[in-house]
Amino acid sequence: MKEKIHNAFLNTRTNGTKAFAVLIDPDKVVDDAYCLRIINMSIENKIDFFFVGGSLITGDNFSQIVRLIKQECHIPVVLFPGSNMYIEPTADAILFLSLISGRNPDLLIGQHVVAAPVLKRSNLEVLSTGYILVNAGNQTTVSYMSNTTPIPYDKSSVAACTAIAGEMLGLKLIYLDAGSGAEQPISSRMISMVRKSVDVPLIVGGGIDNRHKAARVLEAGADVIVVGNGIEKNPELLIEVAELTESYNQKLRV
Ligand code: 1GP
């Protein structure tokens, strides 16, 4: 069983370090030049992971983007699929998402059954992930597309109990997501309560569009921070979040 990428996630939790994942949504990639710019910035700033995916992909460049990243660098590429249609075998790993905040059986187990034999034949490392959507103000594409009700913004204990159940079910990662382009990131209180409730690595994303919000999310307890939309609007944010993450990790080294 391949464990390399899982171990990279686990190290954050074990060592108390922070990791930074840049999300590339294929629909937002205007051309290869833009993608190469983000890849080069990611190499220079030593980001930890690329997440590639989106809850609704209308273009046909998904595989091409994964291959371009793999061709240019050694940063792990983790698929973040909106559905079982988005499996690209040249990536390193896939977040095998179970939408545990929702009650849509197709996203709890249905799509997984369809994807399982394909994944079994691939070399992708499969990372079972408890995916928890939180309502952070606006309805995001993911909450609409998933046909589920996200956890209310102020119901931290519901999020914590959901995460505990996910961990008890054997899921290896918990991903707390406000959804791409959310009005605000998930509250510090919710992040901190979920982090204290489980031992598996905690990924947090959605609505982190400036350095200040990134700092708040990391401070609250995210082990892995995901930024997509904010970088699409302002690519320099990639440098700022990478510096922030590195400054946390440096403090641990002294
Ligand atoms: C969305 O967590 C990711 O699923 C990232 O969100 O695009 O808002 O950064 P943003």
py3Dmol code that shows the C-alpha trace and the ligand (Angstrom):
import py3Dmol

protein = """\
ATOM      1  CA  MET A   1       0.000   0.000   0.000  1.00  0.00           C
ATOM      2  CA  LYS A   2       1.430   3.385  -1.012  1.00  0.00           C
ATOM      3  CA  GLU A   3       1.717   5.774   1.928  1.00  0.00           C
ATOM      4  CA  LYS A   4       4.134   8.486   0.762  1.00  0.00           C
ATOM      5  CA  ILE A   5       1.652  11.327   0.407  1.00  0.00           C
ATOM      6  CA  HIS A   6      -0.341  10.237   3.422  1.00  0.00           C
ATOM      7  CA  ASN A   7       2.869  10.317   5.441  1.00  0.00           C
ATOM      8  CA  ALA A   8       3.557  13.851   4.230  1.00  0.00           C
ATOM      9  CA  PHE A   9       0.143  14.871   5.610  1.00  0.00           C
ATOM     10  CA  LEU A  10       0.697  12.899   8.807  1.00  0.00           C
ATOM     11  CA  ASN A  11       4.049  14.596   9.420  1.00  0.00           C
ATOM     12  CA  THR A  12       2.304  17.934   9.838  1.00  0.00           C
ATOM     13  CA  ARG A  13       0.206  16.582  12.646  1.00  0.00           C
ATOM     14  CA  THR A  14       2.985  14.577  14.262  1.00  0.00           C
ATOM     15  CA  ASN A  15       5.570  17.368  14.124  1.00  0.00           C
ATOM     16  CA  GLY A  16       3.208  20.303  14.591  1.00  0.00           C
ATOM     17  CA  THR A  17       4.277  21.788  11.253  1.00  0.00           C
ATOM     18  CA  LYS A  18       2.054  23.505   8.711  1.00  0.00           C
ATOM     19  CA  ALA A  19       1.678  22.660   5.037  1.00  0.00           C
ATOM     20  CA  PHE A  20       0.421  24.754   2.152  1.00  0.00           C
ATOM     21  CA  ALA A  21      -1.604  23.383  -0.765  1.00  0.00           C
ATOM     22  CA  VAL A  22      -2.223  25.489  -3.866  1.00  0.00           C
ATOM     23  CA  LEU A  23      -5.555  24.615  -5.467  1.00  0.00           C
ATOM     24  CA  ILE A  24      -5.685  24.760  -9.233  1.00  0.00           C
ATOM     25  CA  ASP A  25      -9.213  24.739 -10.594  1.00  0.00           C
ATOM     26  CA  PRO A  26      -8.905  23.719 -14.270  1.00  0.00           C
ATOM     27  CA  ASP A  27     -11.788  25.979 -15.240  1.00  0.00           C
ATOM     28  CA  LYS A  28      -9.882  29.001 -13.947  1.00  0.00           C
ATOM     29  CA  VAL A  29      -6.704  28.245 -15.878  1.00  0.00           C
ATOM     30  CA  VAL A  30      -6.796  30.553 -18.858  1.00  0.00           C
ATOM     31  CA  ASP A  31      -3.759  29.054 -20.614  1.00  0.00           C
ATOM     32  CA  ASP A  32      -0.530  27.118 -20.100  1.00  0.00           C
ATOM     33  CA  ALA A  33       1.396  30.344 -19.486  1.00  0.00           C
ATOM     34  CA  TYR A  34      -0.735  31.144 -16.431  1.00  0.00           C
ATOM     35  CA  CYS A  35      -0.368  27.594 -15.189  1.00  0.00           C
ATOM     36  CA  LEU A  36       3.418  27.694 -15.683  1.00  0.00           C
ATOM     37  CA  ARG A  37       3.602  30.958 -13.766  1.00  0.00           C
ATOM     38  CA  ILE A  38       1.800  29.394 -10.782  1.00  0.00           C
ATOM     39  CA  ILE A  39       3.967  26.254 -11.033  1.00  0.00           C
ATOM     40  CA  ASN A  40       7.183  28.296 -11.061  1.00  0.00           C
ATOM     41  CA  MET A  41       6.066  30.438  -8.139  1.00  0.00           C
ATOM     42  CA  SER A  42       5.150  27.237  -6.280  1.00  0.00           C
ATOM     43  CA  ILE A  43       8.586  25.740  -6.900  1.00  0.00           C
ATOM     44  CA  GLU A  44      10.391  28.928  -5.821  1.00  0.00           C
ATOM     45  CA  ASN A  45       8.305  29.217  -2.684  1.00  0.00           C
ATOM     46  CA  LYS A  46       8.464  25.527  -1.820  1.00  0.00           C
ATOM     47  CA  ILE A  47       4.769  24.823  -1.463  1.00  0.00           C
ATOM     48  CA  ASP A  48       3.884  21.359  -0.181  1.00  0.00           C
ATOM     49  CA  PHE A  49       1.092  20.136  -2.466  1.00  0.00           C
ATOM     50  CA  PHE A  50      -0.897  20.969  -5.541  1.00  0.00           C
ATOM     51  CA  PHE A  51      -4.574  20.147  -5.300  1.00  0.00           C
ATOM     52  CA  VAL A  52      -6.176  19.949  -8.747  1.00  0.00           C
ATOM     53  CA  GLY A  53      -9.919  19.895  -9.174  1.00  0.00           C
ATOM     54  CA  GLY A  54     -13.215  21.648  -8.711  1.00  0.00           C
ATOM     55  CA  SER A  55     -16.832  20.805  -8.038  1.00  0.00           C
ATOM     56  CA  LEU A  56     -17.865  21.680 -11.593  1.00  0.00           C
ATOM     57  CA  ILE A  57     -15.336  21.423 -14.388  1.00  0.00           C
ATOM     58  CA  THR A  58     -16.654  22.479 -17.769  1.00  0.00           C
ATOM     59  CA  GLY A  59     -13.419  22.491 -19.791  1.00  0.00           C
ATOM     60  CA  ASP A  60     -11.308  19.568 -21.017  1.00  0.00           C
ATOM     61  CA  ASN A  61      -7.897  20.612 -19.673  1.00  0.00           C
ATOM     62  CA  PHE A  62      -7.992  18.685 -16.352  1.00  0.00           C
ATOM     63  CA  SER A  63      -5.556  15.932 -17.413  1.00  0.00           C
ATOM     64  CA  GLN A  64      -3.366  18.362 -19.288  1.00  0.00           C
ATOM     65  CA  ILE A  65      -2.850  20.488 -16.169  1.00  0.00           C
ATOM     66  CA  VAL A  66      -1.908  17.501 -14.017  1.00  0.00           C
ATOM     67  CA  ARG A  67       0.579  16.355 -16.677  1.00  0.00           C
ATOM     68  CA  LEU A  68       2.058  19.827 -17.014  1.00  0.00           C
ATOM     69  CA  ILE A  69       2.696  20.052 -13.272  1.00  0.00           C
ATOM     70  CA  LYS A  70       4.235  16.561 -13.216  1.00  0.00           C
ATOM     71  CA  GLN A  71       6.468  17.485 -16.136  1.00  0.00           C
ATOM     72  CA  GLU A  72       7.706  20.685 -14.476  1.00  0.00           C
ATOM     73  CA  CYS A  73       8.296  19.725 -10.861  1.00  0.00           C
ATOM     74  CA  HIS A  74       8.289  17.133  -8.088  1.00  0.00           C
ATOM     75  CA  ILE A  75       5.667  18.801  -5.895  1.00  0.00           C
ATOM     76  CA  PRO A  76       3.019  16.143  -5.166  1.00  0.00           C
ATOM     77  CA  VAL A  77      -0.183  16.484  -7.181  1.00  0.00           C
ATOM     78  CA  VAL A  78      -3.290  15.507  -5.255  1.00  0.00           C
ATOM     79  CA  LEU A  79      -6.575  15.228  -7.133  1.00  0.00           C
ATOM     80  CA  PHE A  80      -9.466  17.039  -5.477  1.00  0.00           C
ATOM     81  CA  PRO A  81     -12.316  15.645  -7.562  1.00  0.00           C
ATOM     82  CA  GLY A  82     -15.822  16.992  -7.811  1.00  0.00           C
ATOM     83  CA  SER A  83     -16.961  13.593  -9.041  1.00  0.00           C
ATOM     84  CA  ASN A  84     -15.668  10.186 -10.148  1.00  0.00           C
ATOM     85  CA  MET A  85     -15.253  11.591 -13.662  1.00  0.00           C
ATOM     86  CA  TYR A  86     -12.071  13.337 -12.616  1.00  0.00           C
ATOM     87  CA  ILE A  87      -9.457  10.659 -12.159  1.00  0.00           C
ATOM     88  CA  GLU A  88      -6.098  11.362 -13.785  1.00  0.00           C
ATOM     89  CA  PRO A  89      -3.669   8.458 -13.278  1.00  0.00           C
ATOM     90  CA  THR A  90      -0.509  10.545 -13.673  1.00  0.00           C
ATOM     91  CA  ALA A  91      -1.215  12.423 -10.435  1.00  0.00           C
ATOM     92  CA  ASP A  92       0.326  11.202  -7.171  1.00  0.00           C
ATOM     93  CA  ALA A  93      -2.756  10.839  -5.004  1.00  0.00           C
ATOM     94  CA  ILE A  94      -6.461  11.442  -4.812  1.00  0.00           C
ATOM     95  CA  LEU A  95      -8.584  12.790  -1.991  1.00  0.00           C
ATOM     96  CA  PHE A  96     -11.214  10.042  -1.840  1.00  0.00           C
ATOM     97  CA  LEU A  97     -13.846  12.360  -0.460  1.00  0.00           C
ATOM     98  CA  SER A  98     -16.777  11.247   1.586  1.00  0.00           C
ATOM     99  CA  LEU A  99     -19.050  14.253   2.108  1.00  0.00           C
ATOM    100  CA  ILE A 100     -19.783  13.499   5.746  1.00  0.00           C
ATOM    101  CA  SER A 101     -21.468  16.835   6.478  1.00  0.00           C
ATOM    102  CA  GLY A 102     -24.173  15.891   3.969  1.00  0.00           C
ATOM    103  CA  ARG A 103     -26.764  13.163   3.689  1.00  0.00           C
ATOM    104  CA  ASN A 104     -26.439  12.507  -0.012  1.00  0.00           C
ATOM    105  CA  PRO A 105     -25.680   8.764  -0.314  1.00  0.00           C
ATOM    106  CA  ASP A 106     -24.101   9.221  -3.727  1.00  0.00           C
ATOM    107  CA  LEU A 107     -21.377  11.418  -2.197  1.00  0.00           C
ATOM    108  CA  LEU A 108     -21.033   9.270   0.928  1.00  0.00           C
ATOM    109  CA  ILE A 109     -20.504   5.938  -0.861  1.00  0.00           C
ATOM    110  CA  GLY A 110     -22.175   5.819  -4.305  1.00  0.00           C
ATOM    111  CA  GLN A 111     -19.533   7.509  -6.478  1.00  0.00           C
ATOM    112  CA  HIS A 112     -16.833   5.662  -4.532  1.00  0.00           C
ATOM    113  CA  VAL A 113     -18.148   2.280  -5.658  1.00  0.00           C
ATOM    114  CA  VAL A 114     -17.922   3.386  -9.284  1.00  0.00           C
ATOM    115  CA  ALA A 115     -14.446   4.880  -8.858  1.00  0.00           C
ATOM    116  CA  ALA A 116     -12.989   2.057  -6.725  1.00  0.00           C
ATOM    117  CA  PRO A 117     -12.033  -0.422  -9.500  1.00  0.00           C
ATOM    118  CA  VAL A 118     -10.505   2.361 -11.586  1.00  0.00           C
ATOM    119  CA  LEU A 119      -8.468   3.574  -8.599  1.00  0.00           C
ATOM    120  CA  LYS A 120      -7.451   0.027  -7.708  1.00  0.00           C
ATOM    121  CA  ARG A 121      -5.910  -0.403 -11.160  1.00  0.00           C
ATOM    122  CA  SER A 122      -4.142   2.963 -11.003  1.00  0.00           C
ATOM    123  CA  ASN A 123      -0.979   3.900  -9.157  1.00  0.00           C
ATOM    124  CA  LEU A 124      -2.729   6.703  -7.347  1.00  0.00           C
ATOM    125  CA  GLU A 125      -2.411   6.828  -3.597  1.00  0.00           C
ATOM    126  CA  VAL A 126      -5.948   6.886  -2.265  1.00  0.00           C
ATOM    127  CA  LEU A 127      -6.462   9.187   0.710  1.00  0.00           C
ATOM    128  CA  SER A 128      -9.802   8.573   2.371  1.00  0.00           C
ATOM    129  CA  THR A 129     -10.990  11.982   3.474  1.00  0.00           C
ATOM    130  CA  GLY A 130     -13.915  13.140   5.574  1.00  0.00           C
ATOM    131  CA  TYR A 131     -15.100  16.195   3.675  1.00  0.00           C
ATOM    132  CA  ILE A 132     -17.037  18.680   5.787  1.00  0.00           C
ATOM    133  CA  LEU A 133     -18.742  21.620   4.124  1.00  0.00           C
ATOM    134  CA  VAL A 134     -19.521  24.698   6.176  1.00  0.00           C
ATOM    135  CA  ASN A 135     -21.840  27.552   5.291  1.00  0.00           C
ATOM    136  CA  ALA A 136     -19.745  30.704   5.367  1.00  0.00           C
ATOM    137  CA  GLY A 137     -22.336  33.133   4.046  1.00  0.00           C
ATOM    138  CA  ASN A 138     -22.852  32.658   0.327  1.00  0.00           C
ATOM    139  CA  GLN A 139     -23.953  29.485  -1.420  1.00  0.00           C
ATOM    140  CA  THR A 140     -20.857  28.066  -3.088  1.00  0.00           C
ATOM    141  CA  THR A 141     -20.710  25.886  -6.206  1.00  0.00           C
ATOM    142  CA  VAL A 142     -19.857  22.853  -4.106  1.00  0.00           C
ATOM    143  CA  SER A 143     -22.847  23.221  -1.769  1.00  0.00           C
ATOM    144  CA  TYR A 144     -25.196  23.647  -4.756  1.00  0.00           C
ATOM    145  CA  MET A 145     -23.675  20.827  -6.814  1.00  0.00           C
ATOM    146  CA  SER A 146     -23.580  18.391  -3.901  1.00  0.00           C
ATOM    147  CA  ASN A 147     -27.239  18.944  -3.100  1.00  0.00           C
ATOM    148  CA  THR A 148     -26.438  18.921   0.615  1.00  0.00           C
ATOM    149  CA  THR A 149     -26.874  21.353   3.470  1.00  0.00           C
ATOM    150  CA  PRO A 150     -23.540  22.620   4.763  1.00  0.00           C
ATOM    151  CA  ILE A 151     -23.005  22.806   8.524  1.00  0.00           C
ATOM    152  CA  PRO A 152     -24.068  26.246   9.837  1.00  0.00           C
ATOM    153  CA  TYR A 153     -21.165  28.647  10.421  1.00  0.00           C
ATOM    154  CA  ASP A 154     -21.626  28.844  14.184  1.00  0.00           C
ATOM    155  CA  LYS A 155     -22.290  25.138  14.864  1.00  0.00           C
ATOM    156  CA  SER A 156     -18.746  24.197  15.810  1.00  0.00           C
ATOM    157  CA  SER A 157     -19.823  21.258  17.924  1.00  0.00           C
ATOM    158  CA  VAL A 158     -21.714  19.723  14.970  1.00  0.00           C
ATOM    159  CA  ALA A 159     -18.544  20.009  12.883  1.00  0.00           C
ATOM    160  CA  ALA A 160     -16.485  18.484  15.702  1.00  0.00           C
ATOM    161  CA  CYS A 161     -18.867  15.531  16.156  1.00  0.00           C
ATOM    162  CA  THR A 162     -18.921  14.998  12.379  1.00  0.00           C
ATOM    163  CA  ALA A 163     -15.118  14.932  12.300  1.00  0.00           C
ATOM    164  CA  ILE A 164     -14.958  12.485  15.225  1.00  0.00           C
ATOM    165  CA  ALA A 165     -17.403  10.171  13.452  1.00  0.00           C
ATOM    166  CA  GLY A 166     -15.320  10.392  10.283  1.00  0.00           C
ATOM    167  CA  GLU A 167     -12.173   9.480  12.176  1.00  0.00           C
ATOM    168  CA  MET A 168     -13.979   6.589  13.886  1.00  0.00           C
ATOM    169  CA  LEU A 169     -15.052   5.341  10.455  1.00  0.00           C
ATOM    170  CA  GLY A 170     -11.392   5.140   9.532  1.00  0.00           C
ATOM    171  CA  LEU A 171     -11.026   8.220   7.346  1.00  0.00           C
ATOM    172  CA  LYS A 172      -7.398   9.354   7.240  1.00  0.00           C
ATOM    173  CA  LEU A 173      -7.866  13.087   6.765  1.00  0.00           C
ATOM    174  CA  ILE A 174     -10.481  15.668   7.635  1.00  0.00           C
ATOM    175  CA  TYR A 175     -11.085  18.538   5.204  1.00  0.00           C
ATOM    176  CA  LEU A 176     -13.074  21.490   6.550  1.00  0.00           C
ATOM    177  CA  ASP A 177     -14.164  23.550   3.559  1.00  0.00           C
ATOM    178  CA  ALA A 178     -16.143  26.775   3.310  1.00  0.00           C
ATOM    179  CA  GLY A 179     -16.199  26.214  -0.485  1.00  0.00           C
ATOM    180  CA  SER A 180     -14.255  27.989  -3.178  1.00  0.00           C
ATOM    181  CA  GLY A 181     -14.775  31.732  -3.127  1.00  0.00           C
ATOM    182  CA  ALA A 182     -16.558  31.661   0.233  1.00  0.00           C
ATOM    183  CA  GLU A 183     -17.237  35.102   1.719  1.00  0.00           C
ATOM    184  CA  GLN A 184     -15.105  34.251   4.728  1.00  0.00           C
ATOM    185  CA  PRO A 185     -13.003  31.338   5.938  1.00  0.00           C
ATOM    186  CA  ILE A 186     -14.284  28.922   8.553  1.00  0.00           C
ATOM    187  CA  SER A 187     -14.305  30.425  12.054  1.00  0.00           C
ATOM    188  CA  SER A 188     -11.313  30.039  14.344  1.00  0.00           C
ATOM    189  CA  ARG A 189     -13.584  28.512  16.949  1.00  0.00           C
ATOM    190  CA  MET A 190     -14.757  25.747  14.606  1.00  0.00           C
ATOM    191  CA  ILE A 191     -11.242  25.018  13.316  1.00  0.00           C
ATOM    192  CA  SER A 192      -9.858  24.850  16.823  1.00  0.00           C
ATOM    193  CA  MET A 193     -12.685  22.641  18.122  1.00  0.00           C
ATOM    194  CA  VAL A 194     -12.368  20.186  15.223  1.00  0.00           C
ATOM    195  CA  ARG A 195      -8.572  20.117  15.568  1.00  0.00           C
ATOM    196  CA  LYS A 196      -8.862  19.234  19.277  1.00  0.00           C
ATOM    197  CA  SER A 197     -11.465  16.545  18.565  1.00  0.00           C
ATOM    198  CA  VAL A 198      -9.483  14.364  16.158  1.00  0.00           C
ATOM    199  CA  ASP A 199      -5.926  13.077  15.738  1.00  0.00           C
ATOM    200  CA  VAL A 200      -5.895  12.897  11.936  1.00  0.00           C
ATOM    201  CA  PRO A 201      -4.460  15.825   9.933  1.00  0.00           C
ATOM    202  CA  LEU A 202      -6.852  18.724   9.427  1.00  0.00           C
ATOM    203  CA  ILE A 203      -7.053  20.437   6.025  1.00  0.00           C
ATOM    204  CA  VAL A 204      -8.832  23.812   5.924  1.00  0.00           C
ATOM    205  CA  GLY A 205      -9.850  25.772   2.830  1.00  0.00           C
ATOM    206  CA  GLY A 206     -12.373  28.130   1.317  1.00  0.00           C
ATOM    207  CA  GLY A 207     -12.404  31.926   1.339  1.00  0.00           C
ATOM    208  CA  ILE A 208      -8.780  32.416   2.392  1.00  0.00           C
ATOM    209  CA  ASP A 209      -8.026  35.360   0.140  1.00  0.00           C
ATOM    210  CA  ASN A 210      -5.481  37.376   2.077  1.00  0.00           C
ATOM    211  CA  ARG A 211      -2.518  36.944   4.391  1.00  0.00           C
ATOM    212  CA  HIS A 212      -4.478  37.964   7.471  1.00  0.00           C
ATOM    213  CA  LYS A 213      -7.138  35.281   6.928  1.00  0.00           C
ATOM    214  CA  ALA A 214      -4.450  32.689   6.224  1.00  0.00           C
ATOM    215  CA  ALA A 215      -2.703  33.563   9.488  1.00  0.00           C
ATOM    216  CA  ARG A 216      -5.975  33.242  11.406  1.00  0.00           C
ATOM    217  CA  VAL A 217      -6.697  29.807   9.913  1.00  0.00           C
ATOM    218  CA  LEU A 218      -3.193  28.530  10.688  1.00  0.00           C
ATOM    219  CA  GLU A 219      -3.279  29.999  14.189  1.00  0.00           C
ATOM    220  CA  ALA A 220      -6.637  28.301  14.866  1.00  0.00           C
ATOM    221  CA  GLY A 221      -5.107  24.896  14.140  1.00  0.00           C
ATOM    222  CA  ALA A 222      -5.205  23.995  10.445  1.00  0.00           C
ATOM    223  CA  ASP A 223      -2.420  21.536   9.652  1.00  0.00           C
ATOM    224  CA  VAL A 224      -2.800  22.085   5.913  1.00  0.00           C
ATOM    225  CA  ILE A 225      -4.110  25.294   4.400  1.00  0.00           C
ATOM    226  CA  VAL A 226      -5.643  25.341   0.893  1.00  0.00           C
ATOM    227  CA  VAL A 227      -5.813  28.485  -1.227  1.00  0.00           C
ATOM    228  CA  GLY A 228      -7.269  28.651  -4.733  1.00  0.00           C
ATOM    229  CA  ASN A 229      -9.515  31.574  -5.582  1.00  0.00           C
ATOM    230  CA  GLY A 230      -7.362  34.127  -3.739  1.00  0.00           C
ATOM    231  CA  ILE A 231      -4.325  33.153  -5.830  1.00  0.00           C
ATOM    232  CA  GLU A 232      -6.347  33.332  -9.045  1.00  0.00           C
ATOM    233  CA  LYS A 233      -7.202  36.946  -8.159  1.00  0.00           C
ATOM    234  CA  ASN A 234      -3.761  37.844  -6.843  1.00  0.00           C
ATOM    235  CA  PRO A 235      -0.939  35.376  -7.580  1.00  0.00           C
ATOM    236  CA  GLU A 236       1.348  37.210  -5.119  1.00  0.00           C
ATOM    237  CA  LEU A 237      -0.801  35.728  -2.343  1.00  0.00           C
ATOM    238  CA  LEU A 238       0.962  32.425  -3.038  1.00  0.00           C
ATOM    239  CA  ILE A 239       4.260  33.986  -1.903  1.00  0.00           C
ATOM    240  CA  GLU A 240       2.669  35.518   1.200  1.00  0.00           C
ATOM    241  CA  VAL A 241       1.020  32.284   2.358  1.00  0.00           C
ATOM    242  CA  ALA A 242       4.177  30.274   1.639  1.00  0.00           C
ATOM    243  CA  GLU A 243       6.197  32.737   3.761  1.00  0.00           C
ATOM    244  CA  LEU A 244       3.639  32.580   6.527  1.00  0.00           C
ATOM    245  CA  THR A 245       3.638  28.773   6.568  1.00  0.00           C
ATOM    246  CA  GLU A 246       7.422  28.707   6.521  1.00  0.00           C
ATOM    247  CA  SER A 247       7.629  31.186   9.408  1.00  0.00           C
ATOM    248  CA  TYR A 248       5.535  28.794  11.547  1.00  0.00           C
ATOM    249  CA  ASN A 249       7.775  25.896  10.644  1.00  0.00           C
ATOM    250  CA  GLN A 250      10.947  27.898  11.269  1.00  0.00           C
ATOM    251  CA  LYS A 251       9.849  28.706  14.809  1.00  0.00           C
ATOM    252  CA  LEU A 252       9.661  24.959  15.482  1.00  0.00           C
ATOM    253  CA  ARG A 253      13.189  24.426  14.223  1.00  0.00           C
ATOM    254  CA  VAL A 254      14.852  26.965  16.586  1.00  0.00           C
TER     255      VAL A 254
END
"""
ligand_1 = """\
10
1GP
C -12.213 25.042 -2.152
O -10.913 24.772 -0.168
C -10.883 25.131 -1.493
O -12.760 23.787 -2.115
C -10.226 26.466 -1.707
O -11.119 27.543 -1.641
O -10.808 28.728 -3.808
O -11.803 29.909 -1.824
O -9.381 29.328 -1.870
P -10.758 28.932 -2.321
"""
view = py3Dmol.view(width=600, height=400)
view.addModel(protein, "pdb")
view.setStyle({"model": 0}, {"cartoon": {"style": "trace"}})
view.addModel(ligand_1, "xyz")
view.setStyle({"model": 1}, {"stick": {}})
view.zoomTo()
view.show()
